Amino acid sequence: MSATAELRERFRSALMPTYGTPPVAIARGDGCRVTDVDGNHYLDLIAGIAVSALGHAHPALVRAVRDQVAAVAHTSNLFVHEPGVELAERLIRLVRDPGAGVTGAAPDTDVRVFFGNSGSEANEAALKLVRLAAGPSRDYVVSTESGFHGRTSGALAVTGKPAIRDKFGPFTTDVRFVPYGDPAALRAAVDDSCAAVFVEPTQGEAGVVQPPSGYLHAVREVCDNSGAAFVLDEVQSGVGRTGHWFAHQADGGAVPDILTLAKGLGGGLPIGACLGFGDYATAFAKGDHGTTFGGNPVAASAALAVLDTIESEGLLANAAETGALLAERVAAVDDPLLAGIHGTGLWRGIRLTRPVAADVQEHAAAHGFLVNAVTPDTLRIAPPLTISAEEILEFTEALPSILAESRPQEEGTAP
Ligand code: PMP
């Protein structure tokens, strides 16, 4: 029995089957490459679903984590520590002043940060913040169909995927769902009893689905007119994934009231952040919220290493350039299974003409490429932000063979 088969067997009998039994068992990583427990090598084009911003075992990340564990691993939130404060300050700077030619929050906007351990926790903090700021007369929240905000009860309540949500109701938050990307539906759903509108800048779990240009501005306007909070979930899109620090800073910069981050922020270590702007910066008082591990020194040091390295290695530009190269090369592949590629930066969806994404994922792995069948007909590509043009080309050159092998049987290969 292979080491992978053995580990899968043990996984099956020891873990709850929430993730099925994943086919690949990863043992180590280096840059954009990972090696499984049997010694097979893969190019990692999914990076733990947008988590591994710097790739695997980046020296800056390893150093930061090692040094911090050696200094002090955890202080609990009874005490203040330098990496946590520094990280909050850095995030505040980045949302106010994201860089040349990009719009951020006004320089004098009050911004404060709460740290949790995940995207779900960042959204839970957002929900509680909204509840406090909105008061009891605002008794419902609007979210988007097919949107994803997490699996904990509050985050799941605002998640617009009935298959994973509905069997866990009733929820404590009354949530109304509107079609994503449609300002008219949003206007019709939001009145002055609405506490908040939850949206993603692009829906990652729905297949990297982009709204029409200007959508976030429309959300901003609806929230301004109704007094609802604009909660922007950048758990998947944030921290460089799109080629900007944060996705909302593209397209003219519609600034939210609450911004949630996680995934790429810690470069592989668990950390989530909920940023409140303006009145939402100061809505929580002492004792209103908390979590033991949130923003602990090790995770905060890892996040600082991520932010430093994105800057020092020019990874925003790399994400934009290598992402554009990927899109161009995939678009040039002529295959009956390929419908097109969409998305921005290093966050892409390859759309298929048939619901065979799971087969393509499997064939890609056999060729040494890890991709993700995010929907039946979409492959999600979200590699480390450090990926090179050569590594992108390695994948695009193999793609025709992968697709040919994935064609449904009855179509056969080309005559
Ligand atoms: N929001 C978005 C947009 C996400 O993509 C995810 C994770 N896929 C979450 C929230 C939940 O994050 P976590 O799994 O870290 O709780």
Boltz pocket constraint, residues with backbone or C-beta under 6 A from the ligand:
constraints:
  - pocket:
      binder: B
      contacts: [[A, 117], [A, 118], [A, 119], [A, 120], [A, 121], [A, 123], [A, 148], [A, 149], [A, 150], [A, 151], [A, 200], [A, 204], [A, 205], [A, 233], [A, 234], [A, 235], [A, 236], [A, 262], [A, 263]]
      max_distance: 6.0
